[in-house]
Amino acid sequence: MRKITTCLWFESQAEEAATLYTSLIADSRILEVQRFGEAGPGTPGTAMAVTFELAGQQFMALNGRPGSAFTEAASVYVACESQAEIDELWAGLTADGGEEGQCGWLKDRWGVSWQIVPRQLSELLGHADPMAAQGAMKAMLGMRKLDLAALYEAAGL
């Protein structure tokens, strides 16, 4: 295990979440699943903790006690290479009860917040031409899932 790992606290869906996340993001894998034994506190054989990597970044999904909800105060930021990648992640993460947010934000079915953005967004928003940057910003503020072509068009690029 790495020295620093982001831990995501689930009620009981840690393994299901890790399996979905690793299926959606390239170069991702489940590293280890620790299961509850007879001593508990969870049902013997069910996942207690799942360690996984998303594109080289290590996470742990922990099945803890109920009532600890995720908030937007922490999110997983994914810099996407293409509109196709944005579309695929958006569809996969909002499926089965996920919620779309504004400006590329969403919550998956477990309430984990994600930012699904094109890699080029920072250069558009920080463009040397203030009119281009403002155009991209205005367009982004009106979007849920980000549309890379529309952002470039709004920036006049």
N, C-alpha and C positions, 0 to 999 in steps of 0.2 A: 504494500500500500504506500502511496505517496505521502509526503509530509502533510500536504494540504489537499483535502478532498471536500467538495461540496456535498452536504448531506441533505436529502429531501425526505421529509417525514410524512408518511402515509398512514392511514388507519390500518389497512390490510391489503393494499393493492400494489405493493412495492415491486413484486416480480412481474406482474402484468404491465405496469408502467415501464419498467426497464426493458422488457421485451418489445413493447411498442416503440420506444425511443430508439433502441438499437436497430430496429427494422427500418426506420425512416431515414436515419442519418448515415451516410457512407462512412466507411472505416470505423465502425462502432462495434462493440462486442460486450457481452456479459463476462466478467472476469471470475466472479465467485458468488455463490448463493449460500448463506448460512441459514440453517433451518432450526426451528424450535425443537427441543427434545422433550422428554417426559417431564422435566423439571419446569417447563413452561417459560414464561407466562402465556405464550400463545399456544395454539393447537399444534401438537406434535406433528412434524413433517412439513408444516407451512413455513414460508420464508420469513425469517426474522430481518435479514439484511441482504441486499443485493448490491455488489460492487460492479460498476460497469463503466465503459468509456464511450464517449460520444466524440468522434473525430479527434481522439487523443486526449480529451479532457476527462479526468476521472470524477465520477460521482458515486455516492452511496444512496440507495433508497432503503429506508428503514421503516418497518412496520411497528409503529409506536401506539400510543393510546389514542382513542377517538377524541375528537374535539379540537385538534390542533390544525387549524385551516391555513392554507397558503394565502399570501396576499401579493399585490403588485410590488410591494417593497423590495422583493427579490425576483429576478427573472432570469431565464436562460436566453442569451442573445446569440442568434445564429446569423452569421454573415453569409448570405447565399450568393453563388456564382452566376445564377441565371433565373429568369422568370419561371422556367420549368421547375427548378428546385424550390422556389418560393411556393408555387402552386401545389407541389406534392406535399411539402411539409405542412402547409396551411390545411389542406384537405385531411391529412392523416391526424393532425393534432386537434382539429375541431370536430372530428367525427365522434359519434356516439355521446354527444352531450357537451362537447367543448363549446366555447363562446368566442365569437369574434370581438375584438376590441378595435380601437382606432390606431392609426399610424403604424400598422404592422404588428400590433400587440394582439395576443390571444391568450385564452386560458384553455388548457386541455380538460378532459373530462374529470380529472382529479383536482382541478383548481390551480395547477402549476402555471405560472405566467411565462410566456415566451415572447420574444421579439424576433420576428422573421423578416429580415431586411436584406435588400440587395447590398452586396459589398460596396457598390458605387455610391451609396447614399451619402456617406460623409463627404465625398468630393463634390457631390451636387449641392449639398447644403452649405458647404464652405467654399463654393466656387468664387474665383477672383472677381467675376462680374456680379455685383450685388443684385442686379435684376434677375439674373439666372438663379442665384441662390434663393431669392425671395419667391420666384415662380415655383421652384421645386418645393419649398417649404409650404406654400399655400396649397399646392396640389396634395402633398403628403397629409396635411391636416384634414383634408376632405376624404381620405381613403380609410378603408379598413385594411384589407389585404393590399400590400403595396404593388403597384403596377409600374415596373421599371420603364417601359416605353412612354407611359403617360407622364412620369416624372421628368424624363428627358425632354419631352415635348413642352411641358409647362416651363421648363428652364430655358427653352428656346435653343436647345443643343441637338 
